[in-house]
């Protein structure tokens, strides 16, 4: 790795239970992405062809609620490997749409949706199965790991993500402008 | 009418004896947050957002249900009050299922605006995720208990302005619900006049006009005051 590259901020993004809208909003930074590229190295995420989560990440943006056992494991992993964890968007911040199932029993829900006739074992109900086991409730990220920065919104708009990244890249505290920090 | 002198945020203010403290505070141009208060309806003191500190008392006063008194000294905006108000907003979010992104009142909701105002960027309390129903039996309107903050504006406008008292509250604490008549499907109510004032004063998306798209709800919280002014003072201002 060249010395210039090693000085770059190592950024990762993670996609848990969300619709990818927050990642889309990140891409909506458009030409600002080119400026960001001067300062960051994207080391993990849906936009990077790499399976494992690296251990020396400076900043990670996490989209989505924690909904199953794999995501719970991923949350612990990303916390361990990253200096600053950002909950990106309403699902990561407060559960949002994935948490609308929380008033229902997870097992019954899986059965009603995937095995309505009761003829087969629904996926996601057995930890030994191929599909990761559904947690009893979809949780906001801060319910399972300490979170450093919250960026609510469904999705947070590009300008909010841009403002937060600008502060974070400078190592400053994130202070969002008027109207930027809102649910929905 | 006798006048009293009091101090609000270190400012000497005179007001009519017995006047509502919230009203006096607002006359001073202070932007006091409220949720259950609505001009034109009786006061309830339910949401506690309008609490103030009174010198010499450790108790916080809900200004909407406090009458002004001679020589009282009140503070409307300390750090402590800000912290409590923020806490109240977070607890309202945690008590029911407020999913702004799919709500008819997204971006026009008073609860959502309060979260924005108090910098609520996540909830420090575990949400209860109660399983609540939505009454869609009425031909024109829906009542979604998931989004209700129990401000009782609907109950009061139904009783005090429309004069039919179809809506009321049942149960206590987290089991509290807005009900129609004797807790029956709204459509079967014999007293409801279908006027829709309840929908117009609801601060959230708990009551809405059916078939309204997400984020397309519009409310008219100014109606109770306008109607009462017309009725009682014969003024029909906009």
Interface residues (C-beta under 8 A of the other chain):
Chain A: X87 X90 X93 X94 X95 X96 X97 X99 X100 X102 X103 X104 X137 X140 X142 X143 X147 X150 X151 X152 X154 X179 X181 X182 X183 X184
Chain B: X93 X97 X98 X99 X100 X101 X102 X103 X106 X107 X109 X112 X115 X116 X119 X120 X121 X122 X123 X126 X127 X129 X130 X131 X132 X215
